Every structure is written in structure tokens, then in C-alpha cells.
Amino acid sequence: MQSEVVRFNSFDDITIPALLYKPHQANANAKVPALIWIHGGPGGQSRTGYSPMIQHLVNHGYAVLSVNNRGSSGYGKTFYHLDDLRHGEDDLQDIVYGKKYLQNLDWVAGERIGVIGGSYGGYLTMAAMAFTDEFNVGINIFGVTNWVRTLESIPPWWEAFRESLYAELGDPAVDGERLRRISPVFHGDKVKKPVLVVQGANDPRVLQVESDEMVEAIRANGVPVEYVLFDDEGHGFLKKTNRITAQQAYLAFLKQYL
């Protein structure tokens, strides 16, 4: 399935690039549900090319819009730094405006749109579910939900990485209040729609306790939340069997709730 490069304007008229995947059967008389895919990072980029995960979703009848929100790499330094110290705010609005873009397509079921992402994309997915009422479902794959803890628990061998992360997200010693404000784990009571959380037990970057607490916070509210924990994975999938298990979990979850 070829993706098409599309662009849409965000809340402040900044142009946001994205990749659009359209299932073969989609048309104005057979509208399909849609997912916004958010890449990892911060600072990653969704590119054209084969993605087994996205292909699998499209094959099962879901449109996918891979949004390269502000802060993504590949579009120059200005665009890359547009989300500095604005995470969970301006970049999240780009995702919301991606939804509006999808709703303008006559072959998308505009009232059935979810959000999915891994790592930093998992964070923005959780932020979308906690800080907006825009999306029907969220699939958070290895996503950061507590920036204070994540930034405080950077291991020593990532020392060079720490400086760039602090510059982009803030220093927890100084910016603790803002980091708490944008961390979904402290706002679980605001999540109103079903969420699927996927986590690796050995993840050094997003500690399992973050996902445990996020799931607990949503569950306490009586909102449907499913939790898939892999005992033998870290930050991302290394084992094919686990990848397949996760993909099946996404489909089962989407079939039930979207």
C-alpha cells in the first residue's frame, strides 16, 4: 500500500506534513475508520516505505495518517525546534488538526478516529486521550507518561542525550511544575475513552511502573483499559512473536472499540 504525502495547516497556520494510507475498499459509500500514527522521538520522522505495522492495519480496513508534527526532523531547524518546551501543547494540537484533516476526506468515517504511537508517540497518544476529547480510542506503545520520572532517571551512559532532552523538554529540577502538567499519569481521571497500553518489562527508558500507574489511574475511573505487558522486551520489539501478539492485540482492541 503506497502512502501519499499530504499537508495540512495547524492551529497557527504552520504547515504539517503527513503520510496518508488509504485502504483499497475505502470510498464515499464505504467509509473507513482512521488512526493517526505518531512517531517516536521527540524529533523522529515518519517516512515513505514499508511498515509492517501500518500495512497490517491498512489491510484490515483502517486508514492511517502518519503525522510529522512540529518537532519532527527532516524539515529544517526551525520546524525541529518549534515544540521546544511546548510538548503536550503545540505538538498535540498538530495531532488534533490531523484529525480535522481526516474528517474532511469523504471516505473516512469522521466519528471513528483513534490515535496510536510508540515511545514519544505513545506519550502524545496518552496526552491526546487525557488532554483532549477528540479521539475515540488510544493505543499507547511504550509511551512516556511521567516526564518528571523519565528525565530524572536518565542513565549515566546517556549523559550527552540528557543535555539535549533538558533543552527540549525542560530540567525536572526547574520545570517540574510544567512537566507534571503535561504528564498524563497525573491526569488519568481525565481519560474518558478506551485505551490500550503496551509495555516492555525491561524498558530502561520508559519504566514499567509508568505504564502500571497510568493503567491504574484510568481503571480507577471505570474507563476500559487493556494492558499488554511483555516480560522479555525493552524499549521496542526485538522478538517477532511479541510483535505479532501486539499486532493482534491492536486489532482486537480496535475491532471492539472503534
Disulfide bonds with the S-S distance in Angstrom:
none
